[in-house]
Amino acid sequence: MTDMSYVDGNMLDGPLRELFAVDLSPATSRCQSCGSLGPLAGLHVFSHAPGLVGRCPVCSEVILRLVRAPDRAWLDLRGATFLEVPMPAEPTYHRPG
């Protein structure tokens, strides 16, 4: 890869909203390589590959890979030890009853 330019992790918001019902931009992850904590919006995202690659802003290791095809998506988070997703206090769905 010769072009090392990237955009911030806010770019992942739209593509990840296709997969999840919540906004993952403020979700916190921990880098498996260096242990840094930070929001997905803080990742350095490279879109020069067949998909999107989110790298740790501290050590540059890969945290996230997202590839989208017309009928499916692949999400690889093996570079993160966890993903903490902020949720509303009350569910937004209604239970039958």
N, C-alpha and C positions, 0 to 999 in steps of 0.2 A: 504494500500500500504506500503510494508516494504522497498522496494528499492527506495530511494529518489534521485537516480542519474538522471541527465538530460543532454541534449546537448543544444547548443544555437539555436536561432531561424533561423539561416541560413539553418537548416535542413528542414524548411518548404518550401524552394524555389521550389524544384521539385514538391511536391504534390500540391502547390498552382498554379504553372504554368499550371497544368492540367485544372484548373478552369478559370484562368485569362490570358489575352494576354500580361500582363506586369509583370515585376519582382516586387514582393511585399516585398522583403527583406528590401529595404530602406523605405518602407511605414511607416509613423508615426501613432501611435495609442496613445490614452489616456486611462489609467486605470480608470474604473468606480469607483473602490474602493478607491484608494489613490490619483488619479489625476496625476500620473507620466506620462510624455511623453517619447516616445522612439520608435525606429524602431522595426519592427517585428523580425528582425534578433537578437535583444537583448533579446527576450523572453527566458525563460527557458522552453524547450520543453520536455515533458515526453511522451514516446512511449510505456509505459507498459499497456495501456488501449486498448480497442478495436480500438481506433484511436489515434490521436495526440492531446495533451493538451498543450497549450502555457500559461505559467503563468508569471505574472508580476515579474520582477527581484527585485523590491523594496518590495512589500507586499505579494507576492506569490499567489495572487488571480488569478482565471482563466480569461484569456483575450479571448482565442480562443480555439475552439474545431473543429477538422476536422476528419470525418469518411468517409472512402472510401469503396464502395461495387463495384462489377464488373460492374454494369450498372448505378451507380449514386454516388453522394457525398453529405454529409451534412456538412455545414459550419456554426458554431454558433459563432457570435462575440458579444454576449450580454455583455461580460465583458469589452468591449471597448466603450467609448462614441463616438468615431469617428475613421475613418481610412483615412488618407490623403495619396493619391497615387501620387508620382511624375510621370509626363507625359512628353513626348517629346513636344517641342514647336510646331512642325508640326505633324499632323496625318501621320501615315505610310501607310495608305490606299489611293487609288486613286479613285476619284469620276468619274463616267461614264460621258462622255461628249465629 
